[in-house]
Amino acid sequence: MALAEDHRRQLQAYRESIDNIDASLVFMLAERFKITKAVGFYKKEHDLPPADKSREQEQVERLRALAKSANLDPEFSEKFLQFVIREVIQHHERIRERGEL
């Protein structure tokens, strides 16, 4: 019985750490999108296109290198970044069209 309780406690500790990490990710993404929103308004003000393919490629390459150094699958990191980039571009397009998100 004590062994089962030890397993339950260990699993709970892992889950608490995961929950803390998830919360950090959400707050970091919120901060990132605050900045990209400002970029969207800057681009609108200066008549710049919503997407910048060369910047996107630089970011993908940089994130893949970071992923490798962190022992994270570079393919996963690229998929994640591509998802974020698509969302940012959609936000920039809405800002350009409507002047708001």
DSSP file (Angstrom, degrees, kcal/mol; ACC not computed):
  #  RESIDUE AA STRUCTURE BP1 BP2  ACC     N-H-->O    O-->H-N    N-H-->O    O-->H-N    TCO  KAPPA ALPHA  PHI   PSI    X-CA   Y-CA   Z-CA
    1    1 A M     >        0   0    0      0, 0.0     4,-1.9     0, 0.0     5,-0.1   0.000 360.0 360.0 360.0 -40.4    0.0    0.0    0.0
    2    2 A A  H  >  +     0   0    0      1,-0.2     4,-2.2     2,-0.2     5,-0.1   0.870 360.0  55.0 -64.2 -35.9    2.8    2.4    0.9
    3    3 A L  H  > S+     0   0    0      2,-0.2     4,-2.2     1,-0.2    -1,-0.2   0.915 106.6  50.0 -63.6 -43.1    4.4    1.8   -2.5
    4    4 A A  H  > S+     0   0    0      1,-0.2     4,-2.3     2,-0.2    -1,-0.2   0.889 110.4  50.7 -62.2 -39.3    1.2    2.8   -4.3
    5    5 A E  H  X S+     0   0    0     -4,-1.9     4,-2.4     2,-0.2    -1,-0.2   0.886 108.5  51.9 -66.0 -39.2    1.0    5.9   -2.2
    6    6 A D  H  X S+     0   0    0     -4,-2.2     4,-2.4     2,-0.2    -2,-0.2   0.902 110.2  49.0 -62.6 -41.4    4.6    6.8   -3.2
    7    7 A H  H  X S+     0   0    0     -4,-2.2     4,-2.7     2,-0.2    -2,-0.2   0.911 110.9  50.0 -64.3 -42.8    3.8    6.3   -6.8
    8    8 A R  H  X S+     0   0    0     -4,-2.3     4,-2.3     2,-0.2    -2,-0.2   0.912 111.7  48.0 -62.9 -43.1    0.7    8.6   -6.5
    9    9 A R  H  X S+     0   0    0     -4,-2.4     4,-2.3     2,-0.2    -2,-0.2   0.916 112.6  48.6 -63.8 -43.4    2.8   11.3   -4.7
   10   10 A Q  H  X S+     0   0    0     -4,-2.4     4,-2.4     2,-0.2    -2,-0.2   0.925 112.0  48.4 -63.9 -44.1    5.5   11.1   -7.4
   11   11 A L  H  X S+     0   0    0     -4,-2.7     4,-2.5     1,-0.2    -1,-0.2   0.906 111.0  51.4 -62.3 -41.0    3.0   11.3  -10.2
   12   12 A Q  H  X S+     0   0    0     -4,-2.3     4,-2.4     2,-0.2    -1,-0.2   0.895 108.6  51.4 -62.7 -40.4    1.3   14.3   -8.5
   13   13 A A  H  X S+     0   0    0     -4,-2.3     4,-2.0     2,-0.2    -2,-0.2   0.920 110.5  48.6 -63.3 -43.9    4.7   16.1   -8.2
   14   14 A Y  H  X S+     0   0    0     -4,-2.4     4,-2.5     1,-0.2    -2,-0.2   0.931 111.6  50.0 -59.6 -45.2    5.4   15.5  -11.9
   15   15 A R  H  X S+     0   0    0     -4,-2.5     4,-2.7     1,-0.2    -2,-0.2   0.878 107.6  53.1 -64.5 -38.2    1.9   16.8  -12.7
   16   16 A E  H  X S+     0   0    0     -4,-2.4     4,-2.2     2,-0.2    -1,-0.2   0.907 109.7  48.8 -63.2 -40.6    2.4   19.9  -10.6
   17   17 A S  H  X S+     0   0    0     -4,-2.0     4,-2.4     2,-0.2    -2,-0.2   0.919 111.0  50.0 -64.1 -43.0    5.6   20.7  -12.4
   18   18 A I  H  X S+     0   0    0     -4,-2.5     4,-2.8     1,-0.2    -2,-0.2   0.920 109.6  51.5 -60.7 -43.4    3.9   20.2  -15.7
   19   19 A D  H  X S+     0   0    0     -4,-2.7     4,-2.2     1,-0.2    -1,-0.2   0.901 110.2  49.2 -60.7 -41.4    1.1   22.6  -14.6
   20   20 A N  H  X S+     0   0    0     -4,-2.2     4,-2.2     2,-0.2    -1,-0.2   0.908 111.9  48.1 -64.5 -42.2    3.6   25.2  -13.6
   21   21 A I  H  X S+     0   0    0     -4,-2.4     4,-2.6     2,-0.2    -2,-0.2   0.921 110.3  51.7 -64.5 -43.7    5.4   24.9  -16.9
   22   22 A D  H  X S+     0   0    0     -4,-2.8     4,-2.3     1,-0.2    -2,-0.2   0.910 109.0  50.8 -59.6 -42.4    2.1   25.2  -18.9
   23   23 A A  H  X S+     0   0    0     -4,-2.2     4,-2.3     1,-0.2    -1,-0.2   0.918 110.2  49.7 -61.7 -42.7    1.2   28.3  -16.9
   24   24 A S  H  X S+     0   0    0     -4,-2.2     4,-2.6     1,-0.2    -2,-0.2   0.912 109.3  51.9 -61.8 -42.6    4.6   29.8  -17.8
   25   25 A L  H  X S+     0   0    0     -4,-2.6     4,-2.7     2,-0.2     5,-0.2   0.914 108.9  50.3 -60.3 -43.3    4.2   29.0  -21.5
   26   26 A V  H  X S+     0   0    0     -4,-2.3     4,-2.4     1,-0.2    -1,-0.2   0.929 112.6  46.0 -62.3 -45.3    0.8   30.7  -21.5
   27   27 A F  H  X S+     0   0    0     -4,-2.3     4,-2.1     2,-0.2    -1,-0.2   0.878 112.9  50.3 -66.9 -36.7    2.2   33.8  -19.9
   28   28 A M  H  X S+     0   0    0     -4,-2.6     4,-2.5     2,-0.2    -2,-0.2   0.910 111.4  48.4 -66.5 -41.8    5.2   33.8  -22.3
   29   29 A L  H  X S+     0   0    0     -4,-2.7     4,-2.7     2,-0.2    -2,-0.2   0.899 109.6  53.0 -64.5 -39.5    2.9   33.4  -25.3
   30   30 A A  H  X S+     0   0    0     -4,-2.4     4,-1.6    -5,-0.2    -2,-0.2   0.920 111.0  46.6 -60.8 -42.8    0.7   36.2  -24.1
   31   31 A E  H  X S+     0   0    0     -4,-2.1     4,-1.8     2,-0.2    -2,-0.2   0.911 111.3  51.8 -65.4 -42.1    3.7   38.5  -23.8
   32   32 A R  H  X S+     0   0    0     -4,-2.5     4,-2.5     1,-0.2    -2,-0.2   0.917 110.0  48.8 -60.6 -43.7    4.9   37.5  -27.2
   33   33 A F  H  X S+     0   0    0     -4,-2.7     4,-1.9     1,-0.2    -1,-0.2   0.790 104.8  58.8 -71.8 -26.4    1.5   38.3  -28.8
   34   34 A K  H  X S+     0   0    0     -4,-1.6     4,-1.6    -5,-0.2    -1,-0.2   0.928 111.1  43.0 -61.4 -43.5    1.4   41.7  -27.0
   35   35 A I  H  X S+     0   0    0     -4,-1.8     4,-2.2     2,-0.2    -2,-0.2   0.916 112.8  50.3 -70.2 -43.5    4.7   42.5  -28.8
   36   36 A T  H  X S+     0   0    0     -4,-2.5     4,-2.3     1,-0.2    -1,-0.2   0.827 107.1  56.4 -67.2 -28.0    3.6   41.1  -32.2
   37   37 A K  H  X S+     0   0    0     -4,-1.9     4,-2.0     2,-0.2    -1,-0.2   0.928 107.2  48.6 -64.1 -44.0    0.4   43.1  -31.9
   38   38 A A  H  X S+     0   0    0     -4,-1.6     4,-2.2     1,-0.2    -2,-0.2   0.894 109.9  52.4 -61.6 -39.4    2.5   46.2  -31.6
   39   39 A V  H  X S+     0   0    0     -4,-2.2     4,-3.0     1,-0.2    -1,-0.2   0.905 106.0  54.9 -61.8 -41.3    4.5   45.1  -34.6
   40   40 A G  H  X S+     0   0    0     -4,-2.3     4,-2.2     1,-0.2    -2,-0.2   0.911 109.8  45.1 -59.4 -43.8    1.2   44.7  -36.5
   41   41 A F  H  X S+     0   0    0     -4,-2.0     4,-2.6     2,-0.2    -1,-0.2   0.870 112.2  52.5 -68.4 -35.6    0.2   48.3  -35.8
   42   42 A Y  H  X S+     0   0    0     -4,-2.2     4,-1.9     2,-0.2    -2,-0.2   0.929 109.9  48.7 -62.7 -45.2    3.7   49.5  -36.7
   43   43 A K  H  <>S+     0   0    0     -4,-3.0     5,-3.1     1,-0.2     4,-0.2   0.903 112.0  48.9 -62.7 -41.2    3.5   47.6  -40.0
   44   44 A K  H ><5S+     0   0    0     -4,-2.2     3,-1.3     3,-0.2    -2,-0.2   0.942 110.8  50.3 -61.9 -47.1    0.1   49.2  -40.7
   45   45 A E  H 3<5S+     0   0    0     -4,-2.6    -1,-0.2     1,-0.3    -2,-0.2   0.835 118.5  38.1 -60.8 -34.3    1.3   52.6  -39.9
   46   46 A H  T 3<5S-     0   0    0     -4,-1.9    -1,-0.3    -5,-0.2    -2,-0.2   0.204 111.8-116.3-105.6  14.6    4.4   52.3  -42.1
   47   47 A D  T < 5 +     0   0    0     -3,-1.3    -3,-0.2    -4,-0.2    -4,-0.1   0.891  60.0 155.1  53.2  47.5    2.5   50.4  -44.9
   48   48 A L      < -     0   0    0     -5,-3.1    -1,-0.2    -6,-0.1    -2,-0.1  -0.766  48.6 -98.6-101.3 150.6    4.6   47.2  -44.5
   49   49 A P        -     0   0    0      0, 0.0    -1,-0.1     0, 0.0    44,-0.0  -0.311  25.6-122.8 -68.2 151.3    3.3   43.8  -45.5
   50   50 A P  S    S+     0   0    0      0, 0.0     2,-0.3     0, 0.0    42,-0.1   0.833  94.6  51.4 -62.5 -32.6    1.9   41.5  -42.8
   51   51 A A        -     0   0    0     41,-0.1     2,-0.3    38,-0.0    34,-0.0  -0.797  58.5-169.0-110.0 150.0    4.4   38.7  -43.6
   52   52 A D     >  -     0   0    0     -2,-0.3     4,-2.5     1,-0.1     3,-0.2  -0.821   4.7-171.0-136.3  93.5    8.2   38.8  -43.9
   53   53 A K  H  > S+     0   0    0     -2,-0.3     4,-2.4     1,-0.2     5,-0.2   0.836  84.9  52.1 -58.9 -38.0    9.4   35.5  -45.4
   54   54 A S  H  > S+     0   0    0      2,-0.2     4,-2.2     1,-0.2    -1,-0.2   0.917 111.6  47.0 -67.6 -40.4   13.1   36.2  -44.8
   55   55 A R  H  > S+     0   0    0     -3,-0.2     4,-2.5     2,-0.2    -2,-0.2   0.913 111.3  52.1 -63.6 -42.8   12.4   37.0  -41.1
   56   56 A E  H  X S+     0   0    0     -4,-2.5     4,-2.4     1,-0.2    -2,-0.2   0.923 109.9  48.2 -60.0 -44.4   10.3   33.9  -40.8
   57   57 A Q  H  X S+     0   0    0     -4,-2.4     4,-2.5     1,-0.2    -1,-0.2   0.899 110.4  51.5 -64.7 -40.3   13.1   31.7  -42.3
   58   58 A E  H  X S+     0   0    0     -4,-2.2     4,-2.6     1,-0.2    -1,-0.2   0.918 110.9  48.8 -60.0 -43.0   15.6   33.2  -39.9
   59   59 A Q  H  X S+     0   0    0     -4,-2.5     4,-2.9     2,-0.2     5,-0.2   0.904 110.3  50.6 -65.1 -41.7   13.4   32.5  -37.0
   60   60 A V  H  X S+     0   0    0     -4,-2.4     4,-2.5     2,-0.2    -2,-0.2   0.944 113.1  45.6 -61.4 -47.9   12.8   28.9  -38.1
   61   61 A E  H  X S+     0   0    0     -4,-2.5     4,-2.0     1,-0.2    -2,-0.2   0.912 114.4  48.5 -62.6 -42.6   16.6   28.3  -38.5
   62   62 A R  H  X S+     0   0    0     -4,-2.6     4,-2.3    -5,-0.2    -2,-0.2   0.919 113.1  47.0 -64.0 -44.2   17.3   30.0  -35.1
   63   63 A L  H  X S+     0   0    0     -4,-2.9     4,-2.7     2,-0.2    -2,-0.2   0.876 109.6  53.4 -68.3 -36.8   14.7   28.0  -33.3
   64   64 A R  H  X S+     0   0    0     -4,-2.5     4,-2.3    -5,-0.2    -1,-0.2   0.915 110.3  47.9 -62.4 -41.6   15.8   24.7  -34.8
   65   65 A A  H  X S+     0   0    0     -4,-2.0     4,-2.2     2,-0.2    -2,-0.2   0.916 112.3  48.9 -65.0 -43.0   19.3   25.4  -33.6
   66   66 A L  H  X S+     0   0    0     -4,-2.3     4,-1.4     2,-0.2    -2,-0.2   0.914 109.9  52.5 -61.6 -42.0   18.1   26.3  -30.2
   67   67 A A  H  <>S+     0   0    0     -4,-2.7     5,-3.1     1,-0.2     3,-0.4   0.926 108.2  50.4 -60.4 -45.5   16.0   23.1  -30.1
   68   68 A K  H ><5S+     0   0    0     -4,-2.3     3,-1.4     1,-0.2    -1,-0.2   0.925 110.3  49.3 -58.8 -44.6   19.0   21.0  -31.0
   69   69 A S  H 3<5S+     0   0    0     -4,-2.2    -1,-0.2     1,-0.3    -2,-0.2   0.752 113.1  47.9 -68.4 -22.0   21.1   22.6  -28.2
   70   70 A A  T 3<5S-     0   0    0     -4,-1.4    -1,-0.3    -3,-0.4    -2,-0.2   0.321 115.6-114.7 -97.1   6.6   18.2   21.9  -25.8
   71   71 A N  T < 5S+     0   0    0     -3,-1.4     2,-0.4    -4,-0.3    -3,-0.2   0.875  71.5 138.0  58.9  39.2   17.8   18.3  -26.9
   72   72 A L      < -     0   0    0     -5,-3.1    -1,-0.2    -6,-0.1    -2,-0.2  -0.908  67.6 -95.6-112.0 143.0   14.3   19.1  -28.3
   73   73 A D     >  -     0   0    0     -2,-0.4     4,-2.1     1,-0.2     3,-0.3  -0.404  29.1-150.2 -59.0 116.3   13.1   17.7  -31.6
   74   74 A P  H  > S+     0   0    0      0, 0.0     4,-2.3     0, 0.0    -1,-0.2   0.821  95.9  58.1 -60.5 -31.4   13.8   20.4  -34.2
   75   75 A E  H  > S+     0   0    0      2,-0.2     4,-2.3     1,-0.2     5,-0.2   0.922 107.2  47.3 -64.3 -43.1   10.9   19.2  -36.3
   76   76 A F  H  > S+     0   0    0     -3,-0.3     4,-2.5     1,-0.2    -1,-0.2   0.930 111.4  50.4 -62.9 -45.3    8.6   19.8  -33.3
   77   77 A S  H  X S+     0   0    0     -4,-2.1     4,-2.5     1,-0.2    -1,-0.2   0.885 110.7  49.9 -63.0 -37.2   10.0   23.2  -32.6
   78   78 A E  H  X S+     0   0    0     -4,-2.3     4,-2.9     2,-0.2    -1,-0.2   0.921 109.9  49.9 -67.5 -42.7    9.6   24.2  -36.3
   79   79 A K  H  X S+     0   0    0     -4,-2.3     4,-2.0     2,-0.2    -2,-0.2   0.916 112.1  48.8 -60.2 -42.4    5.9   23.0  -36.3
   80   80 A F  H  X S+     0   0    0     -4,-2.5     4,-2.2     2,-0.2    -2,-0.2   0.940 112.9  46.5 -62.3 -48.1    5.3   25.0  -33.2
   81   81 A L  H  X S+     0   0    0     -4,-2.5     4,-3.1     1,-0.2    -2,-0.2   0.898 109.6  54.1 -63.8 -40.3    6.9   28.2  -34.6
   82   82 A Q  H  X S+     0   0    0     -4,-2.9     4,-2.4     1,-0.2    -1,-0.2   0.895 108.2  50.6 -61.0 -39.2    5.1   27.8  -37.9
   83   83 A F  H  X S+     0   0    0     -4,-2.0     4,-2.0    -5,-0.2    -1,-0.2   0.940 112.6  45.9 -61.9 -46.9    1.8   27.7  -35.9
   84   84 A V  H  X S+     0   0    0     -4,-2.2     4,-2.5     1,-0.2    -2,-0.2   0.919 111.7  51.9 -62.8 -44.1    2.7   30.8  -34.0
   85   85 A I  H  X S+     0   0    0     -4,-3.1     4,-2.8     1,-0.2     5,-0.2   0.915 107.7  52.0 -59.9 -44.4    3.8   32.6  -37.2
   86   86 A R  H  X S+     0   0    0     -4,-2.4     4,-2.2     1,-0.2    -1,-0.2   0.912 110.8  48.2 -59.2 -42.2    0.5   31.8  -38.9
   87   87 A E  H  X S+     0   0    0     -4,-2.0     4,-2.3     2,-0.2    -2,-0.2   0.919 111.5  49.7 -63.7 -43.7   -1.4   33.3  -36.0
   88   88 A V  H  X S+     0   0    0     -4,-2.5     4,-2.8     2,-0.2    -2,-0.2   0.927 110.4  49.7 -62.4 -45.4    0.8   36.4  -36.0
   89   89 A I  H  X S+     0   0    0     -4,-2.8     4,-2.7     1,-0.2    -1,-0.2   0.909 109.6  51.6 -61.9 -41.8    0.3   36.9  -39.7
   90   90 A Q  H  X S+     0   0    0     -4,-2.2     4,-2.3    -5,-0.2    -1,-0.2   0.914 110.6  49.1 -60.3 -41.7   -3.4   36.6  -39.4
   91   91 A H  H  X S+     0   0    0     -4,-2.3     4,-2.6     2,-0.2    -2,-0.2   0.931 111.3  49.2 -61.9 -45.1   -3.4   39.2  -36.6
   92   92 A H  H  X S+     0   0    0     -4,-2.8     4,-2.5     1,-0.2    -2,-0.2   0.884 109.9  51.5 -63.4 -38.3   -1.3   41.5  -38.7
   93   93 A E  H  X S+     0   0    0     -4,-2.7     4,-2.4     2,-0.2    -1,-0.2   0.917 111.0  47.9 -64.8 -42.1   -3.7   41.0  -41.6
   94   94 A R  H  X>S+     0   0    0     -4,-2.3     4,-3.3     2,-0.2     6,-0.7   0.908 111.9  49.8 -64.3 -40.9   -6.7   41.9  -39.4
   95   95 A I  H  X5S+     0   0    0     -4,-2.6     4,-2.1     4,-0.2    -2,-0.2   0.926 112.2  48.2 -61.8 -44.3   -4.9   44.9  -38.0
   96   96 A R  H  <5S+     0   0    0     -4,-2.5    -2,-0.2    -5,-0.2    -1,-0.2   0.902 119.8  37.9 -62.0 -42.9   -4.1   46.1  -41.6
   97   97 A E  H  <5S+     0   0    0     -4,-2.4    -2,-0.2    -5,-0.2    -1,-0.2   0.903 135.6  16.6 -77.3 -43.2   -7.7   45.5  -42.8
   98   98 A R  H  <5S-     0   0    0     -4,-3.3    -3,-0.2     2,-0.4    -2,-0.2   0.569  93.3-120.6-110.9 -12.8   -9.7   46.7  -39.7
   99   99 A G  S  <<S+     0   0    0     -4,-2.1     2,-0.3    -5,-0.6    -4,-0.2   0.626  89.5  57.2  78.1  11.5   -7.2   48.7  -37.7
  100  100 A E              0   0    0     -6,-0.7    -2,-0.4    -9,-0.1    -1,-0.3  -0.955 360.0 360.0-158.3 172.2   -7.7   46.3  -34.8
  101  101 A L              0   0    0     -2,-0.3    -6,-0.1    -3,-0.1    -7,-0.1   0.428 360.0 360.0 -88.5 360.0   -7.6   42.6  -33.8
